[in-house]
Amino acid sequence: MDKDFTVGQANELIKAGRIYDLHNCFDFDYLTILEDGDLRLAFKPNASHGEGYSPLLLCAEGVDHFAVSPNFGPTTAYHLEEIGYKSCDDEDDNWLLSQRQATVADDLFFRFNDGHYVRFRSQSASLIETPPTPDSPP
């Protein structure tokens, strides 16, 4: 997977030297699968700890493997716990590979509260800061 970001300390994404701590500074907002199969995973700044951040959108293009936990959604999965990698055929998600251990063939794995997850493999993925919405925290 060609990405414009890296996974940092298992709970952060790093792009152009900027660290996005998804565990502490962001909350899950939504997941969208577009008609062409591309994926959008959105995070909004946490009301208490996200000051100075804009909403984030992770865009995955050319998705060829995708899995999500049952009943996944913004009312059930709201707090990111860990980001890592898994081999497509490995269903044991008790452990994840780090950025250094992963290969281009591995899924990117987002573990949320209560065992919820999103995992995918795509041709490319990019992380985009989006303009705040009127209901974004100050």
C-alpha positions as CSV (number, residue, x, y, z in Angstrom):
1,M,0.0,0.0,0.0
2,D,1.4,3.4,-1.0
3,K,0.7,5.9,1.8
4,D,1.5,9.5,2.5
5,F,1.7,8.8,6.2
6,T,3.2,6.3,8.7
7,V,1.9,4.7,11.8
8,G,3.7,6.0,14.9
9,Q,3.5,4.6,18.4
10,A,0.5,2.3,17.7
11,N,-2.0,5.1,18.2
12,E,-0.8,7.9,16.0
13,L,-0.4,8.7,12.3
14,I,2.5,10.9,11.2
15,K,2.4,13.0,8.0
16,A,5.0,15.6,7.0
17,G,6.5,15.6,10.5
18,R,3.1,16.3,12.2
19,I,1.9,13.7,14.7
20,Y,-1.8,13.0,14.9
21,D,-2.5,11.2,18.2
22,L,-5.8,9.5,17.2
23,H,-6.1,7.9,20.7
24,N,-6.0,11.1,22.8
25,C,-6.8,14.0,20.5
26,F,-9.4,12.6,18.1
27,D,-12.7,10.7,18.2
28,F,-14.0,8.5,15.4
29,D,-16.6,10.3,13.3
30,Y,-17.7,8.1,10.4
31,L,-16.8,5.4,7.8
32,T,-18.0,5.6,4.2
33,I,-17.6,3.1,1.4
34,L,-18.0,4.9,-1.9
35,E,-19.7,3.4,-4.9
36,D,-16.4,2.6,-6.5
37,G,-15.3,0.7,-3.4
38,D,-13.0,3.4,-2.1
39,L,-13.0,4.0,1.6
40,R,-13.2,7.2,3.8
41,L,-12.5,7.0,7.5
42,A,-13.0,10.2,9.4
43,F,-11.9,11.5,12.8
44,K,-12.9,14.7,14.5
45,P,-10.9,16.5,17.2
46,N,-11.8,15.5,20.7
47,A,-13.7,18.2,22.6
48,S,-11.2,18.1,25.6
49,H,-7.9,17.2,24.0
50,G,-8.2,18.1,20.3
51,E,-7.6,21.8,20.5
52,G,-5.6,23.0,17.5
53,Y,-6.5,20.1,15.2
54,S,-8.7,20.0,12.2
55,P,-10.9,17.0,11.3
56,L,-9.0,14.2,9.6
57,L,-10.0,12.1,6.6
58,L,-8.2,8.9,5.7
59,C,-8.8,8.2,2.0
60,A,-8.1,4.7,0.7
61,E,-8.2,4.2,-3.1
62,G,-8.3,0.8,-4.8
63,V,-9.4,-1.2,-1.8
64,D,-9.0,-4.9,-2.4
65,H,-9.5,-6.2,1.1
66,F,-11.9,-4.8,3.7
67,A,-13.4,-6.1,7.0
68,V,-15.3,-4.4,9.8
69,S,-16.5,-5.7,13.1
70,P,-20.3,-6.4,13.5
71,N,-22.4,-3.4,14.5
72,F,-19.5,-1.0,13.8
73,G,-20.6,2.6,13.7
74,P,-20.1,6.0,15.4
75,T,-22.4,5.1,18.3
76,T,-20.6,1.8,19.1
77,A,-17.0,2.6,18.0
78,Y,-15.9,6.0,19.0
79,H,-12.5,5.7,20.7
80,L,-9.4,4.5,18.8
81,E,-7.2,2.2,20.9
82,E,-4.5,1.0,18.4
83,I,-3.4,1.2,14.8
84,G,-1.2,-1.5,13.2
85,Y,-1.0,-4.0,10.4
86,K,-2.2,-7.6,9.9
87,S,-1.6,-10.1,7.2
88,C,-4.8,-10.5,5.1
89,D,-5.2,-14.1,6.2
90,D,-4.5,-13.5,9.9
91,E,-7.7,-13.2,11.9
92,D,-6.0,-13.2,15.4
93,D,-6.2,-9.5,16.1
94,N,-4.9,-9.8,19.7
95,W,-1.6,-8.5,18.3
96,L,-0.7,-6.1,15.5
97,L,2.4,-5.6,13.4
98,S,4.2,-2.2,13.7
99,Q,5.1,0.0,10.8
100,R,8.6,-1.5,10.8
101,Q,7.3,-5.1,10.8
102,A,4.7,-4.6,8.1
103,T,4.9,-5.3,4.4
104,V,3.1,-3.6,1.5
105,A,0.7,-6.6,1.3
106,D,-0.6,-6.2,4.9
107,D,-3.9,-4.7,5.9
108,L,-4.0,-1.5,7.8
109,F,-5.9,-2.2,11.1
110,F,-7.7,0.3,13.3
111,R,-8.8,-1.2,16.7
112,F,-11.5,0.7,18.6
113,N,-13.2,0.4,22.0
114,D,-15.1,-2.8,22.8
115,G,-13.3,-4.9,20.2
116,H,-14.6,-3.0,17.2
117,Y,-12.3,-2.7,14.2
118,V,-11.8,-1.6,10.6
119,R,-9.2,-3.2,8.5
120,F,-8.4,-2.8,4.8
121,R,-5.7,-3.1,2.2
122,S,-5.7,-0.7,-0.8
123,Q,-3.4,0.5,-3.6
124,S,-3.0,3.9,-1.9
125,A,-4.0,5.8,1.3
126,S,-3.7,9.4,2.1
127,L,-4.4,11.5,5.2
128,I,-6.1,14.8,4.7
129,E,-6.8,17.6,7.2
130,T,-10.3,18.9,6.4
131,P,-11.8,22.3,7.2
132,P,-13.6,22.4,10.6
133,T,-17.4,22.2,10.4
134,P,-19.6,24.7,12.3
135,D,-20.3,22.1,15.0
136,S,-16.6,21.3,15.5
137,P,-15.3,21.9,19.0
138,P,-13.5,25.3,19.5
